[in-house]
Amino acid sequence: MAGRSVVVGVGHYLPERVVPNSEFEKTLDTSDEWIKTRSGIERRHFAAEDETTSDLATNAAEAALADAGLTADDIDAIIVATSTADLTFPSAATMVQARLGMTKGFAFDVQAVCAGFVFALSNANALILSGQAKRVLVIGAETFSRIMDWTDRSTCVLFGDGAGALVLELQEGEGTSDDRGILATDLNSDGRYKDLLYVDGGVSTQSTGHLRMQGNQVFRHAVEKLTKTAETALGTAGLGNSDVDWIVPHQANIRIIQGTAKKMGLPMENVVVTVQDHGNTSAASIPLALSVGKQRGQIKQGDLIVTEAIGGGLAWGAVVLRW
Ligand code: ACO
């Protein structure tokens, strides 16, 4: 017997406003064709002016709770993965906690940029397995539209806003890789690469700043590091690439997604792809893809899933879980 963190609910929220690539043609020297071919992105959602990350996160959390048939009273902890919290403090997670009417337990944010959801899942799993929480709401939520430089065509066309959430619950398994729940995690970072992808502002520098990225340099790291972390996590779970039903990757660029699947020897039929509709929503992209993948009828109970993500830091990692 072994404790496992099992997904019992999933949900997402996307802001109403949909922005097609053609919108950028009006203000920038770019084209729908360039954006589609180089990134796979066709459209993205942008939050309304008065809509914040904790609003998106709360909506996604409510959808996940409804899917689980639970209420906020059933939850012991909330973790929000975000780099775009409403305020410097308190955390977006405590704002969600208040909005859900949850007066017990604890809530905090995790900041690992695009890898944030993988880091949050791994932390939630550790809290559950160490007996500190039985049910954890894990949310990825971002408003990257707030940190775009709208004059920089190499970044502002790539990102979007959104949120996704999972409810994890402690259940007893057999201790084998046939169990439902999180089977293995693998986390990595290497701060030597901090200049490849960063925001040129922050509290200590007294500004908000804009996202800066050497996209082609990040690209060079992505496929190799994502493949390695996914295979490491699968190996820890005693599984191989051929056991995978679904890769649910961070949705940054279709070419990175295709390159990683190819390197893992898996066809694109085994990959959940949402990048065309959402753009890169950073820490929200994986829970969004899990929720949409379930809605589409792709992800079913018992499926073996590997999620993988890389982002600013660089920070990267993977989680293997049976749905
Ligand atoms: N429209 C038209 N041309 C453009 C645009 C645009 N929107 N953006 C850049 N270009 C031009 C460049 O100026 C360059 O022109 P030049 O050759 O005259 O200098 C040319 O297109 C090629 O630029 P590259 O950057 O080499 O293009 P690339 O094929 O690498 O694609 C992209 C760029 C989409 C950014 C890609 O590198 C990528 O996806 N990188 C990884 C992004 C990523 O995964 N980030 C990690 C997660 S994000 C996070 O953690 C927050």
Residues whose N, C-alpha, C, O or C-beta is under 5 A from the ligand:
A	BS01	ACO	D29 T30 S31 W34 R38 S39 V113 C114 R153 S154 V157 G215 N216 V218 F219 A252 N253 S282 I310 G311 G312
